[in-house]
Amino acid sequence: MTPRRLIVLLALGLVVIAGAIYLSMQRSLPRDTTISHHVLPDLAGALNDVHQLSIIKAGDQTSVTLKRADAAWQVVERSDYPADASKVRKLLIDLSQLETVEEKTSNPKHYPQLGVEDIKDPKATGVRVDLAGPKQPQSVIVGKTSGMQSTYVRVPGLPQSYLAKPQISVDGEPANWLDRSLMDIAAARVQEAHVRAAAGAPYTVKRDTREQSDFTAPDLPKGRTLSNPTAANSASSALAGLTFDDVRAAKADEDWGKDTAQAEFRLFDGTVITVRGRTVDDKHWIRVTSAFDPALNERFAQPNKTDSATPAPAAKDVPPKPAAPAANAPGGPAKTTAEVRAESEALAKRTDGWVYSIPGYKYDTIFRPLDQLLQPLPTKPAKDKKP
């Protein structure tokens, strides 16, 4: 081999080695996939413009529509009943902060693995969220979750999919977007309850004063007594923390008359709440009305008077008892008659025209049959059989 040919081969070898080193360095350089950016960059500055949020499932079917009216969110699929504003706000903020973690596939054949395929596909596993209101409508396909903090997403019409954070949770059930709080009546406020369960005799339980801890049950059937001194106290907590599972608009031809269960709760502050109930297909439905009774309010507005016209002299060296809470607000600040009336009217307005599905255990507490409060009847001894 001549020296010239040896020099040429050596030069070619150096070129090959240099190329290999260059390619190796390119592979080790950081890629654009590690540079994060917002999935919906225009949304953060237009959150206040959003007036409708739609959740679309497989087959391009809208499952939930939330709209904003008079500064309040409503669930369209539930006849515009008020939505849980905090849940709507959280979803909007999470979408506005949605930031890419890394690039994923841009091949449509691989979209189903991440749940970001086109929602028009009847077998699509993700959901599409559409936001109306901003000058440029916003939309994103939310696919499967990854770990505890991330979600696979893709903007409709664009091929690139991403792993993004924070993790987005999109509920496709309309009932889960409702503001489910119905009322929360403290036990200390209940003075009397008239209950007529679907089966059994009607009955009344009451307290004559706010200081009385246990309810009594006057006019019990002859020979019957309460099973224990606290048996009737369940009426006081029947309306405490009352939430519902679902709601629908009342129908004009619905009959909520004498064949339904009914419970009337009279509060010390003058509020009268009537609950009517019925069970249909294992669901427990109620209607609620509220009114203000001035006579009831006036009756319990003043401290209880003793039978004696002349108060007994105070004993010497006995410190005075602390003042009792205001009569119309046990354990809390006093409310004026006008405030109580306004609260009662607000409850009546909010529940008017609606039928609520509530948990079975709460339904049973409201419409507890009389037999469950009473001492069981003695069993008759069996007659001895003749041999």
C-alpha positions as CSV (number, residue, x, y, z in Angstrom):
1,M,0.0,0.0,0.0
2,T,1.4,3.4,-1.0
3,P,1.8,6.2,1.5
4,R,-0.8,8.3,-0.5
5,R,-3.5,5.6,-0.3
6,L,-2.8,5.1,3.4
7,I,-3.3,8.9,4.0
8,V,-6.7,8.8,2.2
9,L,-7.9,5.8,4.2
10,L,-6.8,7.5,7.4
11,A,-8.7,10.7,6.5
12,L,-11.9,8.8,5.7
13,G,-11.7,7.0,9.0
14,L,-11.4,10.3,10.9
15,V,-14.5,11.6,9.0
16,V,-16.5,8.5,10.1
17,I,-15.4,8.9,13.7
18,A,-16.3,12.6,13.7
19,G,-19.8,11.8,12.3
20,A,-20.4,9.2,15.0
21,I,-19.4,11.6,17.7
22,Y,-21.7,14.3,16.3
23,L,-24.7,12.0,16.2
24,S,-24.0,10.8,19.7
25,M,-23.9,14.4,21.0
26,Q,-27.2,15.2,19.2
27,R,-28.9,12.3,20.9
28,S,-27.8,13.5,24.3
29,L,-28.9,17.1,23.9
30,P,-32.2,18.1,25.7
31,R,-35.2,17.9,23.4
32,D,-38.1,20.3,23.0
33,T,-40.3,17.7,24.7
34,T,-39.0,18.9,28.1
35,I,-40.0,22.5,27.4
36,S,-43.4,23.0,29.0
37,H,-46.1,25.3,27.7
38,H,-49.8,25.9,28.4
39,V,-52.2,23.6,26.5
40,L,-54.8,26.4,26.3
41,P,-52.6,29.5,26.4
42,D,-55.5,32.0,25.8
43,L,-57.8,30.7,28.5
44,A,-56.1,32.2,31.6
45,G,-56.9,35.7,30.5
46,A,-60.5,34.9,29.4
47,L,-61.8,32.9,32.4
48,N,-64.3,35.6,33.2
49,D,-65.7,35.4,29.7
50,V,-66.6,31.7,29.9
51,H,-70.4,31.4,30.1
52,Q,-70.9,27.8,29.0
53,L,-69.0,24.6,29.6
54,S,-69.9,21.4,27.8
55,I,-68.7,17.9,28.4
56,I,-68.9,15.6,25.3
57,K,-68.5,11.9,25.4
58,A,-68.1,9.1,22.9
59,G,-70.2,9.4,19.7
60,D,-70.1,13.2,20.0
61,Q,-72.9,13.1,22.7
62,T,-73.2,16.0,25.1
63,S,-73.5,14.5,28.6
64,V,-73.3,17.7,30.7
65,T,-73.9,21.4,29.9
66,L,-73.2,24.0,32.5
67,K,-74.2,27.6,31.8
68,R,-73.7,30.8,33.7
69,A,-76.8,33.0,34.3
70,D,-77.0,35.9,36.6
71,A,-73.5,35.2,38.0
72,A,-74.6,31.7,39.0
73,W,-73.9,28.4,37.2
74,Q,-76.7,26.0,36.3
75,V,-77.0,22.4,35.1
76,V,-79.0,22.4,31.9
77,E,-79.7,18.7,32.0
78,R,-81.5,19.3,35.4
79,S,-83.8,22.0,34.2
80,D,-81.2,24.8,35.1
81,Y,-80.9,23.8,38.7
82,P,-78.0,25.6,40.5
83,A,-74.6,23.9,40.0
84,D,-71.8,23.5,42.5
85,A,-70.0,26.7,41.7
86,S,-66.8,25.6,43.5
87,K,-66.6,22.4,41.3
88,V,-67.1,24.4,38.1
89,R,-64.5,27.0,39.1
90,K,-61.9,24.3,40.0
91,L,-62.3,22.7,36.5
92,L,-61.9,26.1,34.8
93,I,-58.8,27.0,36.8
94,D,-57.2,23.6,36.2
95,L,-57.8,23.9,32.5
96,S,-56.3,27.4,32.4
97,Q,-53.2,26.1,34.2
98,L,-52.9,22.9,32.2
99,E,-49.2,22.7,31.3
100,T,-47.4,20.1,29.2
101,V,-44.9,17.7,30.8
102,E,-43.8,16.0,27.6
103,E,-44.8,15.3,24.1
104,K,-46.6,12.0,23.3
105,T,-47.7,10.4,20.1
106,S,-49.0,12.3,17.1
107,N,-50.0,9.1,15.3
108,P,-53.9,8.7,15.3
109,K,-53.4,5.0,15.4
110,H,-51.9,5.3,18.9
111,Y,-54.5,7.8,20.3
112,P,-56.7,5.1,21.9
113,Q,-53.8,4.0,24.1
114,L,-53.9,7.5,25.8
115,G,-57.7,8.1,25.5
116,V,-57.3,11.1,23.2
117,E,-58.9,9.8,20.1
118,D,-61.6,11.9,18.3
119,I,-64.8,12.0,20.4
120,K,-66.9,11.3,17.3
121,D,-65.6,7.8,17.6
122,P,-68.4,5.7,19.3
123,K,-65.7,3.8,21.2
124,A,-63.8,6.9,22.4
125,T,-62.7,6.6,26.1
126,G,-61.9,10.2,26.7
127,V,-64.1,13.3,26.9
128,R,-64.0,16.7,25.1
129,V,-64.5,19.9,27.1
130,D,-65.8,22.8,25.1
131,L,-65.8,26.4,26.5
132,A,-67.9,29.1,25.0
133,G,-67.6,32.8,25.7
134,P,-64.0,33.8,25.0
135,K,-63.3,35.4,21.6
136,Q,-61.5,32.2,20.6
137,P,-63.6,29.2,21.7
138,Q,-61.5,26.8,23.8
139,S,-61.6,23.0,23.5
140,V,-59.5,20.1,24.8
141,I,-59.7,16.3,24.7
142,V,-59.0,14.8,28.2
143,G,-57.8,11.3,28.1
144,K,-56.5,8.8,30.7
145,T,-54.7,9.8,33.8
146,S,-51.1,9.0,34.6
147,G,-50.0,8.6,38.2
148,M,-51.5,11.1,40.7
149,Q,-50.7,14.4,39.0
150,S,-50.9,14.1,35.2
151,T,-53.4,13.5,32.4
152,Y,-53.0,12.8,28.6
153,V,-54.6,15.5,26.6
154,R,-54.9,16.7,23.0
155,V,-56.3,19.8,21.4
156,P,-58.9,18.8,18.8
157,G,-57.6,19.4,15.2
158,L,-54.0,19.1,16.2
159,P,-52.0,15.9,15.9
160,Q,-49.7,16.2,18.8
161,S,-50.8,14.7,22.2
162,Y,-49.2,15.5,25.5
163,L,-48.8,14.4,29.1
164,A,-49.9,17.4,31.1
165,K,-50.5,18.6,34.6
166,P,-52.4,19.2,36.8
167,Q,-54.5,16.1,36.6
168,I,-57.9,16.9,35.2
169,S,-61.0,15.2,36.5
170,V,-64.1,15.6,34.2
171,D,-67.3,14.1,35.6
172,G,-69.8,13.1,32.9
173,E,-72.8,12.7,35.2
174,P,-75.1,15.7,35.4
175,A,-76.3,14.9,39.0
176,N,-72.7,15.2,40.2
177,W,-72.5,18.9,39.2
178,L,-75.5,19.9,41.3
179,D,-75.3,22.0,44.5
180,R,-76.6,19.3,46.7
181,S,-77.0,21.2,49.9
182,L,-80.7,21.4,50.7
183,M,-81.0,22.6,54.3
184,D,-79.2,22.3,57.7
185,I,-81.7,22.8,60.6
186,A,-79.9,22.5,63.9
187,A,-81.6,20.1,66.4
188,A,-82.0,22.9,69.0
189,R,-84.3,24.8,66.7
190,V,-87.0,22.1,66.4
191,Q,-89.9,22.6,68.7
192,E,-92.5,20.2,67.3
193,A,-93.0,17.7,64.5
194,H,-96.2,16.2,63.1
195,V,-95.4,13.0,61.2
196,R,-97.6,10.9,59.0
197,A,-95.6,8.0,57.6
198,A,-96.8,6.0,54.5
199,A,-97.9,3.3,56.9
200,G,-99.1,3.6,60.4
201,A,-100.9,6.2,62.5
202,P,-99.9,9.9,62.5
203,Y,-98.3,11.2,65.6
204,T,-96.8,14.4,67.2
205,V,-93.6,14.8,69.2
206,K,-92.7,18.1,70.8
207,R,-90.8,20.2,73.4
208,D,-92.5,22.8,75.5
209,T,-89.4,24.8,76.1
210,R,-86.0,25.2,74.5
211,E,-84.3,23.9,77.7
212,Q,-86.2,20.6,77.5
213,S,-83.7,18.1,76.1
214,D,-86.1,15.2,75.2
215,F,-89.2,15.3,73.0
216,T,-92.4,13.9,74.4
217,A,-95.1,12.2,72.4
218,P,-98.6,13.2,73.6
219,D,-101.8,11.3,72.5
220,L,-100.1,7.9,72.1
221,P,-102.4,4.9,71.6
222,K,-103.9,3.6,74.8
223,G,-101.5,1.4,76.7
224,R,-98.5,2.4,74.5
225,T,-95.3,4.2,75.7
226,L,-92.1,5.3,74.2
227,S,-89.4,2.7,74.1
228,N,-87.1,5.0,76.0
229,P,-87.0,8.7,77.0
230,T,-85.0,9.7,74.0
231,A,-86.9,7.6,71.4
232,A,-88.6,10.7,69.9
233,N,-85.5,12.8,69.6
234,S,-84.7,11.6,66.1
235,A,-87.2,14.2,64.8
236,S,-84.9,17.0,66.0
237,S,-82.0,15.9,63.7
238,A,-84.2,14.9,60.7
239,L,-83.4,18.1,58.8
240,A,-79.8,18.6,59.9
241,G,-77.2,18.4,57.1
242,L,-79.9,17.4,54.6
243,T,-78.4,16.9,51.1
244,F,-79.9,15.2,48.0
245,D,-78.7,12.8,45.4
246,D,-80.6,14.1,42.4
247,V,-83.3,16.6,41.5
248,R,-86.0,17.1,38.8
249,A,-88.6,19.7,38.1
250,A,-92.0,19.0,39.5
251,K,-94.7,18.0,37.1
252,A,-98.0,19.9,36.9
253,D,-100.1,16.8,37.2
254,E,-98.2,15.2,40.1
255,D,-100.4,14.4,43.1
256,W,-98.7,14.9,46.5
257,G,-101.8,14.7,48.5
258,K,-103.0,12.5,51.3
259,D,-101.5,9.2,50.0
260,T,-98.0,10.5,50.4
261,A,-95.9,10.6,53.6
262,Q,-95.8,14.0,55.3
263,A,-93.9,15.6,58.1
264,E,-94.3,19.1,59.4
265,F,-91.5,20.6,61.5
266,R,-92.2,23.7,63.6
267,L,-89.2,25.7,64.7
268,F,-88.9,27.8,67.8
269,D,-88.1,30.9,65.6
270,G,-91.4,30.6,63.7
271,T,-90.3,28.7,60.6
272,V,-92.6,25.9,59.5
273,I,-91.1,23.4,57.1
274,T,-93.3,20.7,55.5
275,V,-91.8,17.7,53.7
276,R,-93.9,15.3,51.6
277,G,-92.4,12.1,50.4
278,R,-92.9,9.0,48.3
279,T,-90.8,6.1,47.2
280,V,-90.6,5.2,43.5
281,D,-88.4,2.5,42.0
282,D,-86.2,2.3,45.1
283,K,-85.6,6.1,45.0
284,H,-86.9,8.4,47.8
285,W,-88.4,11.6,46.5
286,I,-89.5,14.6,48.6
287,R,-91.0,18.0,48.1
288,V,-90.3,20.8,50.5
289,T,-92.3,23.9,51.4
290,S,-91.5,26.6,53.9
291,A,-93.6,29.3,55.6
292,F,-93.3,31.8,58.5
293,D,-95.7,31.6,61.4
294,P,-95.7,35.0,63.3
295,A,-97.7,33.5,66.2
296,L,-95.2,30.7,66.7
297,N,-92.4,33.2,66.6
298,E,-94.0,35.4,69.1
299,R,-94.9,32.5,71.4
300,F,-91.2,31.5,71.9
301,A,-89.6,34.9,71.4
302,Q,-89.8,35.8,75.2
303,P,-88.1,33.9,78.0
304,N,-90.3,31.3,79.7
305,K,-92.3,32.7,82.7
306,T,-92.8,30.8,85.9
307,D,-96.3,30.1,87.3
308,S,-95.6,32.2,90.3
309,A,-96.4,35.9,90.0
310,T,-93.7,36.8,92.5
311,P,-90.2,35.7,91.8
312,A,-88.4,33.7,94.5
313,P,-85.8,35.7,96.4
314,A,-82.2,35.0,95.3
315,A,-80.1,33.1,97.7
316,K,-77.2,34.9,99.4
317,D,-73.7,34.3,98.2
318,V,-74.9,32.5,95.1
319,P,-73.3,33.8,91.9
320,P,-75.9,34.7,89.2
321,K,-76.4,32.2,86.4
322,P,-75.0,33.2,83.0
323,A,-77.6,34.6,80.6
324,A,-79.2,32.0,78.4
325,P,-78.7,32.4,74.6
326,A,-81.2,34.4,72.7
327,A,-84.6,32.7,72.4
328,N,-84.7,32.5,68.6
329,A,-81.1,31.4,68.1
330,P,-80.0,28.7,70.5
331,G,-76.3,28.7,70.9
332,G,-75.7,31.6,68.6
333,P,-76.5,35.3,68.0
334,A,-80.1,36.4,68.0
335,K,-81.9,36.8,64.8
336,T,-84.6,39.4,64.3
337,T,-88.1,38.4,63.2
338,A,-87.4,40.0,59.8
339,E,-84.3,37.9,59.4
340,V,-86.1,34.7,60.3
341,R,-88.9,35.5,57.9
342,A,-86.4,36.3,55.1
343,E,-84.7,32.9,55.6
344,S,-88.0,31.1,55.5
345,E,-89.0,32.8,52.3
346,A,-85.6,32.2,50.7
347,L,-85.9,28.4,51.5
348,A,-89.5,28.4,50.0
349,K,-88.3,30.2,46.9
350,R,-85.3,27.8,46.4
351,T,-87.3,24.6,46.8
352,D,-90.5,25.7,45.0
353,G,-91.2,23.6,41.9
354,W,-88.5,20.9,42.6
355,V,-88.6,17.3,43.6
356,Y,-85.5,15.9,45.4
357,S,-84.1,12.4,45.6
358,I,-82.6,11.9,49.1
359,P,-80.6,9.0,50.7
360,G,-82.8,6.3,52.1
361,Y,-81.6,6.6,55.7
362,K,-82.5,10.3,55.7
363,Y,-85.9,9.6,54.3
364,D,-86.5,7.0,57.0
365,T,-85.5,9.5,59.7
366,I,-87.9,12.1,58.4
367,F,-90.9,9.7,58.1
368,R,-90.2,7.4,60.9
369,P,-93.2,5.2,61.7
370,L,-94.8,5.5,65.1
371,D,-94.2,1.8,65.9
372,Q,-90.4,2.4,65.8
373,L,-90.7,4.8,68.7
374,L,-92.9,2.7,70.9
375,Q,-92.3,-0.1,73.4
376,P,-93.1,-3.4,71.6
377,L,-96.4,-5.0,72.4
378,P,-96.1,-8.1,74.7
379,T,-96.3,-11.3,72.8
380,K,-99.1,-13.6,73.7
381,P,-98.1,-16.9,75.3
382,A,-98.7,-19.9,73.1
383,K,-101.6,-22.1,74.3
384,D,-100.6,-25.6,75.6
385,K,-101.6,-28.3,73.2
386,K,-103.5,-31.3,74.6
387,P,-101.6,-34.6,74.5
